[in-house]
Amino acid sequence: MMKNVVLILIVLTGILSSCSKKESGVCYCSYFSGDRTHYDLKGLDKQKQIDSCNRLSELASGFAGSCKLKK
């Protein structure tokens, strides 16, 4: 019984973590409403990715949101 519970927890943890893996070069935004968006900036050089994601975060703040770049 205890082995089954542990096994289920391990499987659920693996499933949940695989769904939330973030990719490098992608700007992830979340909003107070619970909405989430992401912007693929992988085609830009690193500094442009940072600048673009910062600008997206500025725009998102008008909607009670913020953005972060996965480096």
mmCIF file of the N, C-alpha and C atoms, coordinates in Angstrom:
data_MODEL
# 
_entry.id   MODEL 
# 
loop_
_atom_site.group_PDB 
_atom_site.id 
_atom_site.type_symbol 
_atom_site.label_atom_id 
_atom_site.label_alt_id 
_atom_site.label_comp_id 
_atom_site.label_asym_id 
_atom_site.label_entity_id 
_atom_site.label_seq_id 
_atom_site.pdbx_PDB_ins_code 
_atom_site.Cartn_x 
_atom_site.Cartn_y 
_atom_site.Cartn_z 
_atom_site.occupancy 
_atom_site.B_iso_or_equiv 
_atom_site.pdbx_formal_charge 
_atom_site.auth_seq_id 
_atom_site.auth_comp_id 
_atom_site.auth_asym_id 
_atom_site.auth_atom_id 
_atom_site.pdbx_PDB_model_num 
ATOM 1   N N  . MET A 1 1  ? 0.827  -1.192 0.000   1.00 0.00 ? 1  MET A N  1 
ATOM 2   C CA . MET A 1 1  ? 0.000  0.000  0.000   1.00 0.00 ? 1  MET A CA 1 
ATOM 3   C C  . MET A 1 1  ? 0.874  1.259  0.000   1.00 0.00 ? 1  MET A C  1 
ATOM 4   N N  . MET A 1 2  ? 1.848  1.303  0.898   1.00 0.00 ? 2  MET A N  1 
ATOM 5   C CA . MET A 1 2  ? 2.721  2.473  0.980   1.00 0.00 ? 2  MET A CA 1 
ATOM 6   C C  . MET A 1 2  ? 3.564  2.609  -0.284  1.00 0.00 ? 2  MET A C  1 
ATOM 7   N N  . LYS A 1 3  ? 3.980  1.483  -0.855  1.00 0.00 ? 3  LYS A N  1 
ATOM 8   C CA . LYS A 1 3  ? 4.764  1.519  -2.083  1.00 0.00 ? 3  LYS A CA 1 
ATOM 9   C C  . LYS A 1 3  ? 3.932  2.099  -3.224  1.00 0.00 ? 3  LYS A C  1 
ATOM 10  N N  . ASN A 1 4  ? 2.660  1.769  -3.262  1.00 0.00 ? 4  ASN A N  1 
ATOM 11  C CA . ASN A 1 4  ? 1.776  2.291  -4.311  1.00 0.00 ? 4  ASN A CA 1 
ATOM 12  C C  . ASN A 1 4  ? 1.621  3.799  -4.202  1.00 0.00 ? 4  ASN A C  1 
ATOM 13  N N  . VAL A 1 5  ? 1.474  4.293  -2.994  1.00 0.00 ? 5  VAL A N  1 
ATOM 14  C CA . VAL A 1 5  ? 1.320  5.728  -2.780  1.00 0.00 ? 5  VAL A CA 1 
ATOM 15  C C  . VAL A 1 5  ? 2.589  6.454  -3.210  1.00 0.00 ? 5  VAL A C  1 
ATOM 16  N N  . VAL A 1 6  ? 3.741  5.930  -2.823  1.00 0.00 ? 6  VAL A N  1 
ATOM 17  C CA . VAL A 1 6  ? 5.013  6.542  -3.195  1.00 0.00 ? 6  VAL A CA 1 
ATOM 18  C C  . VAL A 1 6  ? 5.183  6.527  -4.715  1.00 0.00 ? 6  VAL A C  1 
ATOM 19  N N  . LEU A 1 7  ? 4.852  5.420  -5.347  1.00 0.00 ? 7  LEU A N  1 
ATOM 20  C CA . LEU A 1 7  ? 4.964  5.309  -6.795  1.00 0.00 ? 7  LEU A CA 1 
ATOM 21  C C  . LEU A 1 7  ? 4.052  6.312  -7.493  1.00 0.00 ? 7  LEU A C  1 
ATOM 22  N N  . ILE A 1 8  ? 2.850  6.461  -7.024  1.00 0.00 ? 8  ILE A N  1 
ATOM 23  C CA . ILE A 1 8  ? 1.902  7.421  -7.611  1.00 0.00 ? 8  ILE A CA 1 
ATOM 24  C C  . ILE A 1 8  ? 2.440  8.836  -7.463  1.00 0.00 ? 8  ILE A C  1 
ATOM 25  N N  . LEU A 1 9  ? 2.982  9.175  -6.309  1.00 0.00 ? 9  LEU A N  1 
ATOM 26  C CA . LEU A 1 9  ? 3.542  10.514 -6.098  1.00 0.00 ? 9  LEU A CA 1 
ATOM 27  C C  . LEU A 1 9  ? 4.720  10.785 -7.027  1.00 0.00 ? 9  LEU A C  1 
ATOM 28  N N  . ILE A 1 10 ? 5.557  9.791  -7.223  1.00 0.00 ? 10 ILE A N  1 
ATOM 29  C CA . ILE A 1 10 ? 6.701  9.955  -8.120  1.00 0.00 ? 10 ILE A CA 1 
ATOM 30  C C  . ILE A 1 10 ? 6.227  10.181 -9.554  1.00 0.00 ? 10 ILE A C  1 
ATOM 31  N N  . VAL A 1 11 ? 5.249  9.411  -9.993  1.00 0.00 ? 11 VAL A N  1 
ATOM 32  C CA . VAL A 1 11 ? 4.722  9.550  -11.353 1.00 0.00 ? 11 VAL A CA 1 
ATOM 33  C C  . VAL A 1 11 ? 4.073  10.922 -11.529 1.00 0.00 ? 11 VAL A C  1 
ATOM 34  N N  . LEU A 1 12 ? 3.256  11.342 -10.575 1.00 0.00 ? 12 LEU A N  1 
ATOM 35  C CA . LEU A 1 12 ? 2.608  12.655 -10.670 1.00 0.00 ? 12 LEU A CA 1 
ATOM 36  C C  . LEU A 1 12 ? 3.620  13.786 -10.685 1.00 0.00 ? 12 LEU A C  1 
ATOM 37  N N  . THR A 1 13 ? 4.655  13.686 -9.877  1.00 0.00 ? 13 THR A N  1 
ATOM 38  C CA . THR A 1 13 ? 5.698  14.708 -9.858  1.00 0.00 ? 13 THR A CA 1 
ATOM 39  C C  . THR A 1 13 ? 6.386  14.790 -11.213 1.00 0.00 ? 13 THR A C  1 
ATOM 40  N N  . GLY A 1 14 ? 6.670  13.645 -11.810 1.00 0.00 ? 14 GLY A N  1 
ATOM 41  C CA . GLY A 1 14 ? 7.293  13.622 -13.134 1.00 0.00 ? 14 GLY A CA 1 
ATOM 42  C C  . GLY A 1 14 ? 6.416  14.238 -14.198 1.00 0.00 ? 14 GLY A C  1 
ATOM 43  N N  . ILE A 1 15 ? 5.140  13.940 -14.154 1.00 0.00 ? 15 ILE A N  1 
ATOM 44  C CA . ILE A 1 15 ? 4.195  14.482 -15.138 1.00 0.00 ? 15 ILE A CA 1 
ATOM 45  C C  . ILE A 1 15 ? 4.084  15.990 -14.990 1.00 0.00 ? 15 ILE A C  1 
ATOM 46  N N  . LEU A 1 16 ? 3.916  16.459 -13.770 1.00 0.00 ? 16 LEU A N  1 
ATOM 47  C CA . LEU A 1 16 ? 3.762  17.894 -13.544 1.00 0.00 ? 16 LEU A CA 1 
ATOM 48  C C  . LEU A 1 16 ? 5.023  18.663 -13.898 1.00 0.00 ? 16 LEU A C  1 
ATOM 49  N N  . SER A 1 17 ? 6.183  18.122 -13.585 1.00 0.00 ? 17 SER A N  1 
ATOM 50  C CA . SER A 1 17 ? 7.419  18.839 -13.901 1.00 0.00 ? 17 SER A CA 1 
ATOM 51  C C  . SER A 1 17 ? 7.688  18.840 -15.393 1.00 0.00 ? 17 SER A C  1 
ATOM 52  N N  . SER A 1 18 ? 7.299  17.803 -16.104 1.00 0.00 ? 18 SER A N  1 
ATOM 53  C CA . SER A 1 18 ? 7.522  17.773 -17.546 1.00 0.00 ? 18 SER A CA 1 
ATOM 54  C C  . SER A 1 18 ? 6.611  18.768 -18.260 1.00 0.00 ? 18 SER A C  1 
ATOM 55  N N  . CYS A 1 19 ? 5.478  19.077 -17.690 1.00 0.00 ? 19 CYS A N  1 
ATOM 56  C CA . CYS A 1 19 ? 4.558  20.026 -18.296 1.00 0.00 ? 19 CYS A CA 1 
ATOM 57  C C  . CYS A 1 19 ? 5.007  21.468 -18.099 1.00 0.00 ? 19 CYS A C  1 
ATOM 58  N N  . SER A 1 20 ? 5.837  21.701 -17.102 1.00 0.00 ? 20 SER A N  1 
ATOM 59  C CA . SER A 1 20 ? 6.204  23.069 -16.786 1.00 0.00 ? 20 SER A CA 1 
ATOM 60  C C  . SER A 1 20 ? 7.652  23.398 -17.117 1.00 0.00 ? 20 SER A C  1 
ATOM 61  N N  . LYS A 1 21 ? 8.309  22.575 -17.920 1.00 0.00 ? 21 LYS A N  1 
ATOM 62  C CA . LYS A 1 21 ? 9.692  22.873 -18.296 1.00 0.00 ? 21 LYS A CA 1 
ATOM 63  C C  . LYS A 1 21 ? 9.705  24.100 -19.182 1.00 0.00 ? 21 LYS A C  1 
ATOM 64  N N  . LYS A 1 22 ? 10.595 25.011 -18.856 1.00 0.00 ? 22 LYS A N  1 
ATOM 65  C CA . LYS A 1 22 ? 10.696 26.239 -19.627 1.00 0.00 ? 22 LYS A CA 1 
ATOM 66  C C  . LYS A 1 22 ? 11.921 26.175 -20.527 1.00 0.00 ? 22 LYS A C  1 
ATOM 67  N N  . GLU A 1 23 ? 11.779 26.751 -21.713 1.00 0.00 ? 23 GLU A N  1 
ATOM 68  C CA . GLU A 1 23 ? 12.845 26.715 -22.699 1.00 0.00 ? 23 GLU A CA 1 
ATOM 69  C C  . GLU A 1 23 ? 13.677 27.991 -22.636 1.00 0.00 ? 23 GLU A C  1 
ATOM 70  N N  . SER A 1 24 ? 14.966 27.836 -22.854 1.00 0.00 ? 24 SER A N  1 
ATOM 71  C CA . SER A 1 24 ? 15.879 28.964 -22.906 1.00 0.00 ? 24 SER A CA 1 
ATOM 72  C C  . SER A 1 24 ? 15.530 29.846 -24.108 1.00 0.00 ? 24 SER A C  1 
ATOM 73  N N  . GLY A 1 25 ? 15.555 31.169 -23.915 1.00 0.00 ? 25 GLY A N  1 
ATOM 74  C CA . GLY A 1 25 ? 15.265 32.099 -24.997 1.00 0.00 ? 25 GLY A CA 1 
ATOM 75  C C  . GLY A 1 25 ? 13.794 32.397 -25.173 1.00 0.00 ? 25 GLY A C  1 
ATOM 76  N N  . VAL A 1 26 ? 12.975 31.957 -24.228 1.00 0.00 ? 26 VAL A N  1 
ATOM 77  C CA . VAL A 1 26 ? 11.533 32.200 -24.293 1.00 0.00 ? 26 VAL A CA 1 
ATOM 78  C C  . VAL A 1 26 ? 11.151 33.117 -23.135 1.00 0.00 ? 26 VAL A C  1 
ATOM 79  N N  . CYS A 1 27 ? 10.352 34.127 -23.429 1.00 0.00 ? 27 CYS A N  1 
ATOM 80  C CA . CYS A 1 27 ? 9.879  35.074 -22.426 1.00 0.00 ? 27 CYS A CA 1 
ATOM 81  C C  . CYS A 1 27 ? 8.499  34.612 -21.952 1.00 0.00 ? 27 CYS A C  1 
ATOM 82  N N  . TYR A 1 28 ? 8.402  34.275 -20.672 1.00 0.00 ? 28 TYR A N  1 
ATOM 83  C CA . TYR A 1 28 ? 7.161  33.778 -20.081 1.00 0.00 ? 28 TYR A CA 1 
ATOM 84  C C  . TYR A 1 28 ? 6.480  34.890 -19.285 1.00 0.00 ? 28 TYR A C  1 
ATOM 85  N N  . CYS A 1 29 ? 5.202  35.120 -19.580 1.00 0.00 ? 29 CYS A N  1 
ATOM 86  C CA . CYS A 1 29 ? 4.435  36.169 -18.907 1.00 0.00 ? 29 CYS A CA 1 
ATOM 87  C C  . CYS A 1 29 ? 3.263  35.560 -18.151 1.00 0.00 ? 29 CYS A C  1 
ATOM 88  N N  . SER A 1 30 ? 2.990  36.114 -16.986 1.00 0.00 ? 30 SER A N  1 
ATOM 89  C CA . SER A 1 30 ? 1.811  35.691 -16.227 1.00 0.00 ? 30 SER A CA 1 
ATOM 90  C C  . SER A 1 30 ? 1.096  36.932 -15.726 1.00 0.00 ? 30 SER A C  1 
ATOM 91  N N  . TYR A 1 31 ? -0.200 36.806 -15.591 1.00 0.00 ? 31 TYR A N  1 
ATOM 92  C CA . TYR A 1 31 ? -1.057 37.933 -15.246 1.00 0.00 ? 31 TYR A CA 1 
ATOM 93  C C  . TYR A 1 31 ? -1.880 37.599 -14.009 1.00 0.00 ? 31 TYR A C  1 
ATOM 94  N N  . PHE A 1 32 ? -2.324 38.647 -13.324 1.00 0.00 ? 32 PHE A N  1 
ATOM 95  C CA . PHE A 1 32 ? -3.118 38.497 -12.108 1.00 0.00 ? 32 PHE A CA 1 
ATOM 96  C C  . PHE A 1 32 ? -4.360 37.645 -12.356 1.00 0.00 ? 32 PHE A C  1 
ATOM 97  N N  . SER A 1 33 ? -4.914 37.734 -13.544 1.00 0.00 ? 33 SER A N  1 
ATOM 98  C CA . SER A 1 33 ? -6.126 36.984 -13.887 1.00 0.00 ? 33 SER A CA 1 
ATOM 99  C C  . SER A 1 33 ? -5.874 35.481 -13.985 1.00 0.00 ? 33 SER A C  1 
ATOM 100 N N  . GLY A 1 34 ? -4.587 35.100 -14.014 1.00 0.00 ? 34 GLY A N  1 
ATOM 101 C CA . GLY A 1 34 ? -4.247 33.689 -14.147 1.00 0.00 ? 34 GLY A CA 1 
ATOM 102 C C  . GLY A 1 34 ? -3.824 33.317 -15.564 1.00 0.00 ? 34 GLY A C  1 
ATOM 103 N N  . ASP A 1 35 ? -4.026 34.243 -16.494 1.00 0.00 ? 35 ASP A N  1 
ATOM 104 C CA . ASP A 1 35 ? -3.610 33.989 -17.879 1.00 0.00 ? 35 ASP A CA 1 
ATOM 105 C C  . ASP A 1 35 ? -2.092 33.918 -17.960 1.00 0.00 ? 35 ASP A C  1 
ATOM 106 N N  . ARG A 1 36 ? -1.611 33.145 -18.918 1.00 0.00 ? 36 ARG A N  1 
ATOM 107 C CA . ARG A 1 36 ? -0.176 33.022 -19.161 1.00 0.00 ? 36 ARG A CA 1 
ATOM 108 C C  . ARG A 1 36 ? 0.073  33.048 -20.660 1.00 0.00 ? 36 ARG A C  1 
ATOM 109 N N  . THR A 1 37 ? 1.157  33.695 -21.043 1.00 0.00 ? 37 THR A N  1 
ATOM 110 C CA . THR A 1 37 ? 1.567  33.721 -22.438 1.00 0.00 ? 37 THR A CA 1 
ATOM 111 C C  . THR A 1 37 ? 3.072  33.490 -22.496 1.00 0.00 ? 37 THR A C  1 
ATOM 112 N N  . HIS A 1 38 ? 3.558  33.185 -23.674 1.00 0.00 ? 38 HIS A N  1 
ATOM 113 C CA . HIS A 1 38 ? 4.999  33.069 -23.854 1.00 0.00 ? 38 HIS A CA 1 
ATOM 114 C C  . HIS A 1 38 ? 5.354  33.548 -25.255 1.00 0.00 ? 38 HIS A C  1 
ATOM 115 N N  . TYR A 1 39 ? 6.561  34.089 -25.354 1.00 0.00 ? 39 TYR A N  1 
ATOM 116 C CA . TYR A 1 39 ? 7.045  34.644 -26.610 1.00 0.00 ? 39 TYR A CA 1 
ATOM 117 C C  . TYR A 1 39 ? 8.397  34.029 -26.916 1.00 0.00 ? 39 TYR A C  1 
ATOM 118 N N  . ASP A 1 40 ? 8.499  33.418 -28.084 1.00 0.00 ? 40 ASP A N  1 
ATOM 119 C CA . ASP A 1 40 ? 9.732  32.772 -28.513 1.00 0.00 ? 40 ASP A CA 1 
ATOM 120 C C  . ASP A 1 40 ? 10.696 33.835 -29.037 1.00 0.00 ? 40 ASP A C  1 
ATOM 121 N N  . LEU A 1 41 ? 11.758 34.077 -28.289 1.00 0.00 ? 41 LEU A N  1 
ATOM 122 C CA . LEU A 1 41 ? 12.751 35.081 -28.660 1.00 0.00 ? 41 LEU A CA 1 
ATOM 123 C C  . LEU A 1 41 ? 14.080 34.424 -29.033 1.00 0.00 ? 41 LEU A C  1 
ATOM 124 N N  . LYS A 1 42 ? 14.054 33.126 -29.299 1.00 0.00 ? 42 LYS A N  1 
ATOM 125 C CA . LYS A 1 42 ? 15.293 32.376 -29.572 1.00 0.00 ? 42 LYS A CA 1 
ATOM 126 C C  . LYS A 1 42 ? 16.028 32.869 -30.814 1.00 0.00 ? 42 LYS A C  1 
ATOM 127 N N  . GLY A 1 43 ? 15.340 33.519 -31.729 1.00 0.00 ? 43 GLY A N  1 
ATOM 128 C CA . GLY A 1 43 ? 15.970 34.018 -32.947 1.00 0.00 ? 43 GLY A CA 1 
ATOM 129 C C  . GLY A 1 43 ? 16.774 35.286 -32.743 1.00 0.00 ? 43 GLY A C  1 
ATOM 130 N N  . LEU A 1 44 ? 16.696 35.868 -31.551 1.00 0.00 ? 44 LEU A N  1 
ATOM 131 C CA . LEU A 1 44 ? 17.412 37.109 -31.249 1.00 0.00 ? 44 LEU A CA 1 
ATOM 132 C C  . LEU A 1 44 ? 18.679 36.812 -30.468 1.00 0.00 ? 44 LEU A C  1 
ATOM 133 N N  . ASP A 1 45 ? 19.645 37.751 -30.529 1.00 0.00 ? 45 ASP A N  1 
ATOM 134 C CA . ASP A 1 45 ? 20.830 37.567 -29.693 1.00 0.00 ? 45 ASP A CA 1 
ATOM 135 C C  . ASP A 1 45 ? 20.441 37.804 -28.233 1.00 0.00 ? 45 ASP A C  1 
ATOM 136 N N  . LYS A 1 46 ? 21.295 37.394 -27.317 1.00 0.00 ? 46 LYS A N  1 
ATOM 137 C CA . LYS A 1 46 ? 20.975 37.386 -25.882 1.00 0.00 ? 46 LYS A CA 1 
ATOM 138 C C  . LYS A 1 46 ? 20.538 38.753 -25.366 1.00 0.00 ? 46 LYS A C  1 
ATOM 139 N N  . GLN A 1 47 ? 21.240 39.826 -25.728 1.00 0.00 ? 47 GLN A N  1 
ATOM 140 C CA . GLN A 1 47 ? 20.881 41.159 -25.230 1.00 0.00 ? 47 GLN A CA 1 
ATOM 141 C C  . GLN A 1 47 ? 19.523 41.600 -25.760 1.00 0.00 ? 47 GLN A C  1 
ATOM 142 N N  . LYS A 1 48 ? 19.233 41.298 -27.020 1.00 0.00 ? 48 LYS A N  1 
ATOM 143 C CA . LYS A 1 48 ? 17.919 41.637 -27.584 1.00 0.00 ? 48 LYS A CA 1 
ATOM 144 C C  . LYS A 1 48 ? 16.813 40.837 -26.905 1.00 0.00 ? 48 LYS A C  1 
ATOM 145 N N  . GLN A 1 49 ? 17.090 39.585 -26.551 1.00 0.00 ? 49 GLN A N  1 
ATOM 146 C CA . GLN A 1 49 ? 16.114 38.785 -25.806 1.00 0.00 ? 49 GLN A CA 1 
ATOM 147 C C  . GLN A 1 49 ? 15.791 39.459 -24.481 1.00 0.00 ? 49 GLN A C  1 
ATOM 148 N N  . ILE A 1 50 ? 16.825 39.877 -23.778 1.00 0.00 ? 50 ILE A N  1 
ATOM 149 C CA . ILE A 1 50 ? 16.646 40.529 -22.476 1.00 0.00 ? 50 ILE A CA 1 
ATOM 150 C C  . ILE A 1 50 ? 15.853 41.819 -22.638 1.00 0.00 ? 50 ILE A C  1 
ATOM 151 N N  . ASP A 1 51 ? 16.261 42.664 -23.598 1.00 0.00 ? 51 ASP A N  1 
ATOM 152 C CA . ASP A 1 51 ? 15.569 43.935 -23.824 1.00 0.00 ? 51 ASP A CA 1 
ATOM 153 C C  . ASP A 1 51 ? 14.115 43.721 -24.230 1.00 0.00 ? 51 ASP A C  1 
ATOM 154 N N  . SER A 1 52 ? 13.877 42.762 -25.115 1.00 0.00 ? 52 SER A N  1 
ATOM 155 C CA . SER A 1 52 ? 12.513 42.504 -25.580 1.00 0.00 ? 52 SER A CA 1 
ATOM 156 C C  . SER A 1 52 ? 11.623 41.987 -24.456 1.00 0.00 ? 52 SER A C  1 
ATOM 157 N N  . CYS A 1 53 ? 12.148 41.087 -23.647 1.00 0.00 ? 53 CYS A N  1 
ATOM 158 C CA . CYS A 1 53 ? 11.351 40.547 -22.548 1.00 0.00 ? 53 CYS A CA 1 
ATOM 159 C C  . CYS A 1 53 ? 11.082 41.628 -21.501 1.00 0.00 ? 53 CYS A C  1 
ATOM 160 N N  . ASN A 1 54 ? 12.063 42.495 -21.254 1.00 0.00 ? 54 ASN A N  1 
ATOM 161 C CA . ASN A 1 54 ? 11.837 43.609 -20.327 1.00 0.00 ? 54 ASN A CA 1 
ATOM 162 C C  . ASN A 1 54 ? 10.731 44.520 -20.841 1.00 0.00 ? 54 ASN A C  1 
ATOM 163 N N  . ARG A 1 55 ? 10.710 44.784 -22.144 1.00 0.00 ? 55 ARG A N  1 
ATOM 164 C CA . ARG A 1 55 ? 9.666  45.620 -22.745 1.00 0.00 ? 55 ARG A CA 1 
ATOM 165 C C  . ARG A 1 55 ? 8.303  44.930 -22.639 1.00 0.00 ? 55 ARG A C  1 
ATOM 166 N N  . LEU A 1 56 ? 8.269  43.632 -22.902 1.00 0.00 ? 56 LEU A N  1 
ATOM 167 C CA . LEU A 1 56 ? 7.019  42.888 -22.750 1.00 0.00 ? 56 LEU A CA 1 
ATOM 168 C C  . LEU A 1 56 ? 6.530  42.942 -21.298 1.00 0.00 ? 56 LEU A C  1 
ATOM 169 N N  . SER A 1 57 ? 7.452  42.899 -20.359 1.00 0.00 ? 57 SER A N  1 
ATOM 170 C CA . SER A 1 57 ? 7.083  42.973 -18.948 1.00 0.00 ? 57 SER A CA 1 
ATOM 171 C C  . SER A 1 57 ? 6.509  44.351 -18.610 1.00 0.00 ? 57 SER A C  1 
ATOM 172 N N  . GLU A 1 58 ? 7.093  45.399 -19.191 1.00 0.00 ? 58 GLU A N  1 
ATOM 173 C CA . GLU A 1 58 ? 6.551  46.747 -18.992 1.00 0.00 ? 58 GLU A CA 1 
ATOM 174 C C  . GLU A 1 58 ? 5.115  46.828 -19.501 1.00 0.00 ? 58 GLU A C  1 
ATOM 175 N N  . LEU A 1 59 ? 4.887  46.269 -20.673 1.00 0.00 ? 59 LEU A N  1 
ATOM 176 C CA . LEU A 1 59 ? 3.539  46.288 -21.246 1.00 0.00 ? 59 LEU A CA 1 
ATOM 177 C C  . LEU A 1 59 ? 2.577  45.440 -20.410 1.00 0.00 ? 59 LEU A C  1 
ATOM 178 N N  . ALA A 1 60 ? 3.046  44.302 -19.925 1.00 0.00 ? 60 ALA A N  1 
ATOM 179 C CA . ALA A 1 60 ? 2.203  43.409 -19.126 1.00 0.00 ? 60 ALA A CA 1 
ATOM 180 C C  . ALA A 1 60 ? 1.828  44.038 -17.791 1.00 0.00 ? 60 ALA A C  1 
ATOM 181 N N  . SER A 1 61 ? 2.699  44.911 -17.279 1.00 0.00 ? 61 SER A N  1 
ATOM 182 C CA . SER A 1 61 ? 2.409  45.528 -15.975 1.00 0.00 ? 61 SER A CA 1 
ATOM 183 C C  . SER A 1 61 ? 1.132  46.359 -16.015 1.00 0.00 ? 61 SER A C  1 
ATOM 184 N N  . GLY A 1 62 ? 0.759  46.856 -17.192 1.00 0.00 ? 62 GLY A N  1 
ATOM 185 C CA . GLY A 1 62 ? -0.498 47.583 -17.346 1.00 0.00 ? 62 GLY A CA 1 
ATOM 186 C C  . GLY A 1 62 ? -1.714 46.688 -17.157 1.00 0.00 ? 62 GLY A C  1 
ATOM 187 N N  . PHE A 1 63 ? -1.490 45.379 -17.200 1.00 0.00 ? 63 PHE A N  1 
ATOM 188 C CA . PHE A 1 63 ? -2.560 44.398 -17.016 1.00 0.00 ? 63 PHE A CA 1 
ATOM 189 C C  . PHE A 1 63 ? -2.292 43.531 -15.789 1.00 0.00 ? 63 PHE A C  1 
ATOM 190 N N  . ALA A 1 64 ? -1.559 44.099 -14.827 1.00 0.00 ? 64 ALA A N  1 
ATOM 191 C CA . ALA A 1 64 ? -1.196 43.404 -13.579 1.00 0.00 ? 64 ALA A CA 1 
ATOM 192 C C  . ALA A 1 64 ? -0.457 42.101 -13.890 1.00 0.00 ? 64 ALA A C  1 
ATOM 193 N N  . GLY A 1 65 ? 0.543  42.221 -14.770 1.00 0.00 ? 65 GLY A N  1 
ATOM 194 C CA . GLY A 1 65 ? 1.329  41.055 -15.143 1.00 0.00 ? 65 GLY A CA 1 
ATOM 195 C C  . GLY A 1 65 ? 2.811  41.349 -15.142 1.00 0.00 ? 65 GLY A C  1 
ATOM 196 N N  . SER A 1 66 ? 3.583  40.306 -15.355 1.00 0.00 ? 66 SER A N  1 
ATOM 197 C CA . SER A 1 66 ? 5.026  40.461 -15.468 1.00 0.00 ? 66 SER A CA 1 
ATOM 198 C C  . SER A 1 66 ? 5.562  39.324 -16.337 1.00 0.00 ? 66 SER A C  1 
ATOM 199 N N  . CYS A 1 67 ? 6.754  39.554 -16.882 1.00 0.00 ? 67 CYS A N  1 
ATOM 200 C CA . CYS A 1 67 ? 7.382  38.584 -17.774 1.00 0.00 ? 67 CYS A CA 1 
ATOM 201 C C  . CYS A 1 67 ? 8.804  38.319 -17.316 1.00 0.00 ? 67 CYS A C  1 
ATOM 202 N N  . LYS A 1 68 ? 9.244  37.089 -17.558 1.00 0.00 ? 68 LYS A N  1 
ATOM 203 C CA . LYS A 1 68 ? 10.611 36.701 -17.230 1.00 0.00 ? 68 LYS A CA 1 
ATOM 204 C C  . LYS A 1 68 ? 11.182 35.875 -18.367 1.00 0.00 ? 68 LYS A C  1 
ATOM 205 N N  . LEU A 1 69 ? 12.443 36.146 -18.673 1.00 0.00 ? 69 LEU A N  1 
ATOM 206 C CA . LEU A 1 69 ? 13.142 35.420 -19.721 1.00 0.00 ? 69 LEU A CA 1 
ATOM 207 C C  . LEU A 1 69 ? 13.836 34.212 -19.110 1.00 0.00 ? 69 LEU A C  1 
ATOM 208 N N  . LYS A 1 70 ? 13.622 33.061 -19.706 1.00 0.00 ? 70 LYS A N  1 
ATOM 209 C CA . LYS A 1 70 ? 14.348 31.865 -19.304 1.00 0.00 ? 70 LYS A CA 1 
ATOM 210 C C  . LYS A 1 70 ? 15.683 31.908 -20.031 1.00 0.00 ? 70 LYS A C  1 
ATOM 211 N N  . LYS A 1 71 ? 16.771 32.022 -19.264 1.00 0.00 ? 71 LYS A N  1 
ATOM 212 C CA . LYS A 1 71 ? 18.111 32.151 -19.865 1.00 0.00 ? 71 LYS A CA 1 
ATOM 213 C C  . LYS A 1 71 ? 18.761 30.826 -20.077 1.00 0.00 ? 71 LYS A C  1 
# 
